[in-house]
Amino acid sequence: MGNLEEALKVAERADMPDRFLSLLVRMGRMSDAHQYAFQHLSQAHDVLAIPRTLHEHGATQQDVQLGEHGVSLAGEVLARCE
């Protein structure tokens, strides 16, 4: 798991929230991914990419909450939900 931890640190330092969140989910850290998305993402198109990934990994309650949050934000919604 050392390589994933290092990649996570790199993604965070490089300000790559999509990559950072993807790695958290891959590592099974669903709650951390959910919390990070709520705290750090402010555009709908950024937030709405995450619920599908969470859902695919079994975090259904978290994906619903994050999806609801995402549609309440400014930004492109329909183009990213296809």
Steps between C-alpha positions, in 0.01 A plus 500: 500500500806725515477597133139609537583703811781675313273566200239640738754743647615607153140559384427709807818710467440549126143618564344219296168443681359252246810281526512541878137390536544211260792372704309531827220288354747247359650471846155434648493831684143589403428720800815702437410542133147609592623749758771639269253554216262692727779716642713570193288487185275793418396444137222260402702337222781418745272356768274301269786289367545345844160340586524251216840383623375473857194306383716258300690427821187446710471835681138560399391735782806716446451515123140618543602772746783617279279497189241715675774738609643513147177602333464786749830655387578733213659365184424268212285212611344331196817473292675303772209269589463331161 
